[in-house]
């Protein structure tokens, strides 16, 4: 099996598990700022160990700025993901996040990295149809039957598209994957420290018990591998190729959520998923014509 394909499958499987992890951490009462700080520092330190042991941990100015930029752009949708996953069912949230390729395509169009093509436009329209089915079929609704939480959660993949574009467009020359991952993760944790101290200080009586943090520990272990897979593909294949791991993560996410939380998936979930898979095929079945 080609190495890139192995990383691709790994990334998709881990992305598929992430919505359920977000939901678990919310159910255990972990403050959002704690999750970002602790997982960021754990993942960052772990990624730095290998290049440090080899004497190759070179935090150049370019790598530091890149890591800081990635961290800043990552923390916003990361925090939004953690927040919305506490108000939207894991199966539904998994489908929402899976619309990322369409938003990435729009960003690529705006940046001149892609050209408009009828098949891709058809993919976008089909993707929006999948989203409409999901939104309009939810039970917790406002107004004319549109779920407010589900609708608002679509901001997450839109904002993530800016992060993916930046990560691919500004990769530091000759940078080591582990070093770049370490820089981003550590900065992600550090940028969230002031918010943690103000919004949810660890010494607060409202802070959850230490035993509740096993979910963050598990997420950190998985995200160490996920960051390696993500940055390997971003560097070697670019954002367009990397985001196609959604092909793997979308069905995996729905199945993980059903398995972990034991909730039945109503027929509209499967209808939305089926339409989404058609949309993903349309959106990715033509090779990129602009770099």
SVG drawing of the C-alpha trace seen along z (x, -y; Angstrom):
<svg xmlns="http://www.w3.org/2000/svg" viewBox="-43 -37 64 39">
<polyline fill="none" stroke="black" stroke-width="0.4" points="0.0,0.0 1.4,-3.4 2.5,-5.5 0.3,-8.5 -2.7,-6.2 -2.0,-4.8 -1.8,-8.3 -5.0,-9.2 -7.0,-6.4 -5.6,-7.1 -6.5,-10.7 -10.0,-9.9 -10.6,-7.4 -9.4,-9.8 -11.4,-12.7 -14.4,-10.4 -13.9,-9.7 -13.4,-13.4 -17.1,-14.5 -17.8,-11.7 -14.7,-12.6 -16.0,-16.2 -19.3,-15.0 -17.7,-12.8 -15.6,-15.6 -18.7,-17.8 -20.7,-15.1 -17.8,-14.9 -18.0,-18.6 -14.6,-19.6 -14.4,-23.3 -13.6,-24.2 -10.6,-26.2 -9.1,-23.3 -9.4,-21.0 -7.6,-23.4 -4.8,-24.2 -4.1,-20.7 -4.4,-18.8 -2.4,-21.4 0.5,-21.3 0.4,-17.5 0.4,-17.0 3.0,-19.7 5.4,-18.3 5.0,-14.8 5.6,-15.9 8.7,-17.8 10.3,-14.8 11.5,-12.9 13.2,-15.8 14.6,-16.9 16.1,-13.5 17.6,-13.6 19.0,-17.1 16.8,-18.3 14.3,-20.5 15.0,-23.8 12.4,-26.4 13.3,-29.0 11.5,-32.3 9.6,-31.1 8.4,-27.9 7.4,-29.9 5.4,-32.4 3.8,-29.5 2.9,-27.7 1.5,-30.8 -0.6,-31.5 -1.9,-27.9 -2.7,-27.9 -4.6,-31.2 -6.6,-30.0 -7.2,-26.6 -8.3,-27.7 -11.4,-29.5 -13.0,-26.6 -11.7,-24.2 -13.5,-26.1 -16.6,-26.4 -16.5,-22.6 -16.3,-21.9 -19.2,-24.3 -21.6,-23.2 -20.9,-19.5 -22.5,-20.0 -25.8,-21.1 -25.9,-18.9 -26.1,-15.1 -22.8,-13.5 -24.2,-11.9 -25.6,-15.2 -22.4,-17.1 -20.3,-14.6 -22.3,-15.3 -22.0,-19.0 -18.2,-18.9 -18.1,-16.7 -19.2,-19.7 -15.7,-21.0 -14.6,-20.1 -17.2,-22.4 -16.1,-25.4 -12.5,-24.6 -13.4,-24.6 -15.0,-28.0 -11.8,-29.3 -9.7,-27.8 -11.8,-29.6 -11.4,-32.9 -7.7,-32.4 -7.3,-31.4 -6.1,-27.9 -9.2,-26.4 -11.4,-27.3 -15.1,-27.0 -16.3,-23.7 -19.9,-22.5 -19.3,-19.1 -17.8,-20.9 -20.7,-23.4 -23.1,-20.4 -21.2,-19.0 -21.7,-22.2 -25.4,-22.3 -25.8,-18.6 -23.9,-19.2 -26.2,-22.0 -29.1,-19.7 -27.6,-17.2 -27.3,-20.0 -30.9,-21.1 -32.2,-17.6 -30.3,-17.5 -31.4,-20.9 -35.0,-20.7 -35.5,-17.1 -34.3,-17.9 -36.8,-17.9 -35.4,-20.8 -36.4,-23.7 -37.3,-27.3 -39.3,-29.5 -40.3,-27.5 -38.7,-24.3 -35.0,-25.1 -32.8,-23.9 -30.9,-26.9 -28.1,-24.8 -27.6,-22.7 -27.7,-25.8 -25.2,-27.7 -22.8,-24.7 -22.2,-25.1 -19.9,-28.0 -17.3,-25.4 -16.4,-23.9 -16.5,-27.3 -14.0,-28.7 -11.9,-25.6 -11.4,-26.2 -9.4,-29.3 -7.1,-27.2 -6.6,-24.5 -5.8,-27.1 -3.2,-28.8 -1.6,-25.5 -1.1,-24.5 -0.2,-27.9 2.5,-29.0 4.3,-25.8 7.9,-26.8 10.6,-25.7 12.5,-22.6 10.5,-22.4 10.2,-19.1 6.7,-17.8 7.1,-17.0 8.6,-20.4 5.8,-22.2 3.2,-20.1 4.8,-20.8 5.0,-24.6 1.3,-24.7 0.1,-22.6 2.1,-24.4 1.0,-27.8 -2.6,-26.5 -2.4,-25.6 -0.6,-28.8 -3.0,-31.1 -5.9,-29.6 -4.3,-30.0 -5.5,-33.6 -9.1,-32.5 -8.8,-29.6 -7.6,-31.7 -10.5,-34.1 -13.3,-31.8 -12.5,-28.6 -9.5,-28.7 -8.3,-25.3 -8.6,-26.1 -12.3,-27.0 -14.8,-24.9 -16.7,-24.3 -13.7,-22.6 -14.4,-18.9 -12.6,-16.1 -9.3,-14.9 -10.8,-11.6 -13.0,-13.4 -9.9,-14.3 -9.4,-10.8 -11.3,-11.9 -8.8,-14.7 -6.0,-12.3 -7.4,-9.9 -8.0,-12.7 -4.4,-13.8 -3.0,-10.4 -5.1,-10.2 -4.4,-13.7 -0.6,-13.1 -1.0,-10.7 -3.6,-12.8 -1.3,-15.8 1.5,-13.8 -0.9,-12.4 -2.4,-15.9 0.9,-17.7 2.5,-14.9 -0.3,-15.1 -0.5,-18.9 3.2,-19.1 3.4,-16.3 -0.1,-16.5 -1.6,-19.9 -4.9,-20.9 -7.0,-19.7 -5.9,-16.1 -5.8,-16.1 -9.4,-17.3 -10.6,-14.3 -10.1,-12.2 -13.7,-13.3 -14.5,-10.4 -13.4,-8.1 -14.4,-10.2 -18.0,-10.9 -19.4,-7.3 -16.9,-6.5 -18.1,-9.4 -21.8,-8.4 -21.0,-4.8 -18.7,-5.8 -21.4,-8.1 -24.1,-5.4 -21.8,-2.8 -20.5,-5.0 -23.7,-6.7 -26.1,-3.8 -28.5,-6.2 -30.5,-5.1 -30.0,-7.0 -33.3,-8.1 -33.9,-7.6 -33.2,-11.3 -29.6,-10.8 -29.0,-8.1 -30.7,-10.1 -28.5,-13.1 -25.4,-10.8 -26.2,-9.3 -26.7,-12.7 -23.5,-13.9 -21.5,-11.0 -22.8,-11.8 -21.8,-15.4 -18.3,-14.5 -17.9,-12.3 -19.0,-15.2 -16.8,-17.7 -13.6,-15.5 -14.0,-13.5 -12.1,-16.0 -8.4,-16.6 -7.3,-20.1 -6.2,-22.2 -4.6,-25.0 -1.9,-24.8"/>
</svg>
